[in-house]
Amino acid sequence: MHAENIHNLRQDYGSFFLYWIKDSFPKTLHNFKEWELRNFPTESRGYHEEYRRFEIWIDFLQKNDPEHEKLGLWKAGKDVTFDACLFIISRCDNIFPKRLLKIIGYFKDPSALIEWNIDLKDFIQVTITP
């Protein structure tokens, strides 16, 4: 709810997504982490960079590993994208009782503003901790 534009929302998404995959795929996360260590000699400078590396890993596996579709971690990274989530919360009328936000401008423009269409009383607050 604090995000005011697409750029802020994308940053928030990256941090929550990383917490989700780390919690949801603890047994296979090493596939990404080992690749990351081999391909990026320096530690990431935060979740924004780590999420970007994860996106690169998704593309790398798709192009180079014929068995990639068997890995649930890859499937989650391929299917649960920022653009897909943004579409669902801003365009789909059949997922939530009402659209959660309205984008003022082009959805690919990081500076496009967001107008929230939710009442916090309607939601249960969830706190994600690392």
Phi, psi and omega per residue, in radians:
M1 nan -0.299 -3.112
H2 -1.508 -0.274 3.132
A3 -1.172 2.329 -3.110
E4 -1.886 -0.273 3.130
N5 -2.565 3.050 -3.086
I6 -1.071 -0.680 3.135
H7 -1.039 -0.851 3.126
N8 -1.082 -0.735 -3.130
L9 -1.121 -0.715 3.111
R10 -1.084 -0.718 3.119
Q11 -1.122 -0.789 3.107
D12 -1.082 -0.722 3.135
Y13 -1.028 -0.807 -3.126
G14 -0.993 -0.750 -3.116
S15 -1.200 -0.764 3.134
F16 -1.181 -0.664 3.124
F17 -1.086 -0.775 3.139
L18 -1.083 -0.738 3.083
Y19 -1.068 -0.701 -3.118
W20 -1.123 -0.824 -3.110
I21 -1.193 -0.613 3.123
K22 -1.145 -0.614 3.132
D23 -1.400 -0.634 -3.044
S24 -1.479 -0.436 -3.066
F25 -2.254 0.877 -3.062
P26 -1.115 -0.488 -3.092
K27 -1.410 -0.361 -3.106
T28 -2.040 0.022 3.133
L29 -1.059 -0.480 -3.141
H30 -1.024 -0.481 3.100
N31 -1.004 -0.802 3.101
F32 -1.258 -0.812 -3.034
K33 -1.097 -0.682 3.116
E34 -1.172 -0.735 3.084
W35 -1.091 -0.745 -3.140
E36 -1.053 -0.769 3.132
L37 -1.093 -0.666 3.128
R38 -1.248 -0.560 -3.005
N39 -1.791 -0.266 3.126
F40 -2.291 1.778 -3.034
P41 -1.170 -0.349 3.136
T42 -1.862 2.627 3.110
E43 -1.163 2.525 3.138
S44 -1.117 2.616 -3.111
R45 -1.634 0.592 3.109
G46 2.285 3.062 -3.036
Y47 -1.168 -0.448 3.117
H48 -1.105 -0.821 -3.135
E49 -1.226 -0.686 3.127
E50 -1.116 -0.713 3.107
Y51 -1.118 -0.700 3.109
R52 -1.100 -0.702 3.085
R53 -1.113 -0.674 3.103
F54 -1.078 -0.729 3.102
E55 -1.084 -0.675 3.109
I56 -1.145 -0.700 3.112
W57 -1.081 -0.735 3.117
I58 -0.992 -0.849 3.130
D59 -1.127 -0.722 3.138
F60 -1.039 -0.844 -3.128
L61 -1.084 -0.734 -3.108
Q62 -1.054 -0.633 -3.095
K63 -1.490 -0.454 -2.939
N64 -2.096 -0.158 -3.094
D65 -2.203 1.885 -3.113
P66 -1.132 -0.275 -3.135
E67 -1.683 0.146 -3.002
H68 -1.029 -0.564 -3.085
E69 -1.218 -0.244 3.109
K70 -1.397 -0.239 -3.081
L71 -1.608 1.982 -3.128
G72 -1.024 -0.598 3.111
L73 -1.085 -0.738 3.097
W74 -1.126 -0.790 -3.111
K75 -1.057 -0.739 3.106
A76 -1.090 -0.754 3.133
G77 -1.164 -0.577 -3.133
K78 -1.350 -0.663 -3.043
D79 -1.599 -0.637 -3.073
V80 -1.677 1.340 -3.097
T81 -1.782 2.876 3.089
F82 -1.049 -0.809 -3.105
D83 -1.077 -0.696 3.118
A84 -1.137 -0.775 3.127
C85 -1.157 -0.701 3.109
L86 -1.079 -0.718 3.106
F87 -1.055 -0.801 -3.100
I88 -1.102 -0.763 -3.076
I89 -1.421 -0.233 -3.109
S90 -2.007 -0.307 -3.024
R91 -2.197 -0.549 -3.050
C92 -1.367 2.218 3.131
D93 -1.626 -0.203 -3.045
N94 -1.804 0.079 -3.130
I95 -1.670 -0.885 3.123
F96 -1.978 2.803 3.114
P97 -1.013 -0.523 3.059
K98 -2.616 2.787 3.115
R99 -1.083 2.398 -3.070
L100 -1.362 -0.458 3.114
L101 -2.671 2.808 3.081
K102 -2.080 2.349 3.110
I103 -1.706 2.190 3.115
I104 -1.745 1.713 -3.054
G105 2.108 -2.884 -3.099
Y106 -1.504 2.286 -3.021
F107 -1.130 -0.334 3.103
K108 -1.546 -0.125 3.134
D109 -1.497 1.999 -3.112
P110 -0.993 -0.456 -3.116
S111 -1.569 -0.021 3.103
A112 -1.040 2.320 -3.076
L113 -1.389 2.719 3.117
I114 -2.036 2.328 3.035
E115 -2.003 1.950 -3.080
W116 -1.309 2.470 -3.102
N117 -2.174 0.755 -3.101
I118 -2.302 2.721 3.040
D119 -1.979 2.130 -3.060
L120 -1.029 -0.392 3.102
K121 -1.131 -0.380 -3.100
D122 -1.423 -0.117 -3.032
F123 -2.167 2.668 3.032
I124 -1.655 2.194 -3.102
Q125 -1.288 2.342 3.113
V126 -2.090 2.288 3.100
T127 -1.878 2.206 3.125
I128 -1.856 2.196 3.140
T129 -2.032 2.527 -3.135
P130 -1.167 nan nan
